[in-house]
Amino acid sequence: MGAKVLHIRKIFVYLQQNNFKMLTDMEAVTFNQAQMHVLNLLSHIKSEKALDELKDQLAAFYAKQVDEEMDKLWESGEWDEKKLEELRDAHLRTPYK
């Protein structure tokens, strides 16, 4: 078992023993159920390839959510071709001095 994996496992065991709380800048953070699930999954990542595959899956998950939200906006009429054209012609860059 690699040193990084062992270190992650020690942190995870510590978090389990301390009710999943972690100090961040001296402030306690409590992980929710989804965050704990992801932490548990990460403890099984053993290679860069596996990490890359997980990143791809997470990107696909969020892309699907964005698509679904955009479909809702189109169906409700909050987003339409006119708004798309306005955005296409907009210059939203931050002005630099």
CYANA upper distance limits for C-alpha pairs under 8 A (distance plus 0.5 A):
  1 MET  CA      5 VAL  CA      7.08
  1 MET  CA      6 LEU  CA      7.07
  2 GLY  CA      6 LEU  CA      6.74
  3 ALA  CA      7 HIS  CA      6.57
  4 LYS  CA      8 ILE  CA      6.71
  5 VAL  CA      9 ARG  CA      6.64
  5 VAL  CA     43 SER  CA      7.57
  5 VAL  CA     46 LYS  CA      8.03
  6 LEU  CA     10 LYS  CA      6.70
  7 HIS  CA     11 ILE  CA      6.83
  8 ILE  CA     12 PHE  CA      6.64
  8 ILE  CA     43 SER  CA      7.20
  9 ARG  CA     13 VAL  CA      6.63
  9 ARG  CA     43 SER  CA      7.05
 10 LYS  CA     14 TYR  CA      6.60
 11 ILE  CA     15 LEU  CA      6.62
 12 PHE  CA     16 GLN  CA      6.68
 12 PHE  CA     39 LEU  CA      8.18
 12 PHE  CA     40 ASN  CA      8.33
 13 VAL  CA     17 GLN  CA      6.68
 14 TYR  CA     18 ASN  CA      6.67
 14 TYR  CA     20 PHE  CA      8.48
 15 LEU  CA     19 ASN  CA      6.70
 15 LEU  CA     20 PHE  CA      4.83
 15 LEU  CA     21 LYS  CA      6.53
 15 LEU  CA     22 MET  CA      7.44
 16 GLN  CA     20 PHE  CA      5.73
 19 ASN  CA     30 THR  CA      8.32
 20 PHE  CA     30 THR  CA      6.38
 20 PHE  CA     31 PHE  CA      6.45
 20 PHE  CA     36 MET  CA      8.39
 21 LYS  CA     28 ALA  CA      6.59
 21 LYS  CA     29 VAL  CA      5.82
 21 LYS  CA     30 THR  CA      5.10
 21 LYS  CA     31 PHE  CA      7.15
 22 MET  CA     27 GLU  CA      8.49
 22 MET  CA     28 ALA  CA      5.99
 22 MET  CA     29 VAL  CA      5.71
 22 MET  CA     30 THR  CA      7.22
 23 LEU  CA     27 GLU  CA      5.76
 23 LEU  CA     28 ALA  CA      5.08
 23 LEU  CA     29 VAL  CA      6.72
 24 THR  CA     28 ALA  CA      6.82
 24 THR  CA     29 VAL  CA      7.43
 31 PHE  CA     35 GLN  CA      6.19
 31 PHE  CA     36 MET  CA      6.65
 32 ASN  CA     36 MET  CA      6.79
 33 GLN  CA     37 HIS  CA      6.70
 34 ALA  CA     38 VAL  CA      6.83
 35 GLN  CA     39 LEU  CA      6.70
 36 MET  CA     40 ASN  CA      6.61
 37 HIS  CA     41 LEU  CA      6.75
 38 VAL  CA     42 LEU  CA      6.61
 39 LEU  CA     43 SER  CA      6.96
 40 ASN  CA     44 HIS  CA      7.80
 41 LEU  CA     45 ILE  CA      7.74
 45 ILE  CA     50 ALA  CA      6.47
 45 ILE  CA     51 LEU  CA      6.73
 46 LYS  CA     50 ALA  CA      7.26
 46 LYS  CA     51 LEU  CA      8.40
 47 SER  CA     51 LEU  CA      6.90
 48 GLU  CA     52 ASP  CA      6.59
 49 LYS  CA     53 GLU  CA      6.69
 50 ALA  CA     54 LEU  CA      6.73
 51 LEU  CA     55 LYS  CA      6.71
 52 ASP  CA     56 ASP  CA      6.72
 53 GLU  CA     57 GLN  CA      6.76
 54 LEU  CA     58 LEU  CA      6.69
 55 LYS  CA     59 ALA  CA      6.62
 56 ASP  CA     60 ALA  CA      6.68
 57 GLN  CA     61 PHE  CA      6.64
 58 LEU  CA     62 TYR  CA      6.81
 59 ALA  CA     63 ALA  CA      6.54
 60 ALA  CA     64 LYS  CA      6.61
 61 PHE  CA     65 GLN  CA      6.97
 62 TYR  CA     66 VAL  CA      6.75
 63 ALA  CA     67 ASP  CA      6.72
 64 LYS  CA     68 GLU  CA      6.70
 65 GLN  CA     69 GLU  CA      6.72
 66 VAL  CA     70 MET  CA      6.63
 67 ASP  CA     71 ASP  CA      6.66
 68 GLU  CA     72 LYS  CA      6.87
 69 GLU  CA     73 LEU  CA      6.84
 70 MET  CA     74 TRP  CA      6.73
 70 MET  CA     79 TRP  CA      8.40
 71 ASP  CA     75 GLU  CA      6.61
 72 LYS  CA     76 SER  CA      6.54
 73 LEU  CA     77 GLY  CA      6.62
 73 LEU  CA     78 GLU  CA      5.63
 73 LEU  CA     79 TRP  CA      5.72
 74 TRP  CA     78 GLU  CA      6.72
 74 TRP  CA     79 TRP  CA      5.39
 74 TRP  CA     80 ASP  CA      6.48
 79 TRP  CA     83 LYS  CA      6.64
 79 TRP  CA     84 LEU  CA      7.93
 80 ASP  CA     84 LEU  CA      6.79
 81 GLU  CA     85 GLU  CA      6.70
 82 LYS  CA     86 GLU  CA      6.77
 83 LYS  CA     87 LEU  CA      6.72
 84 LEU  CA     88 ARG  CA      6.61
 85 GLU  CA     89 ASP  CA      6.84
 86 GLU  CA     90 ALA  CA      6.65
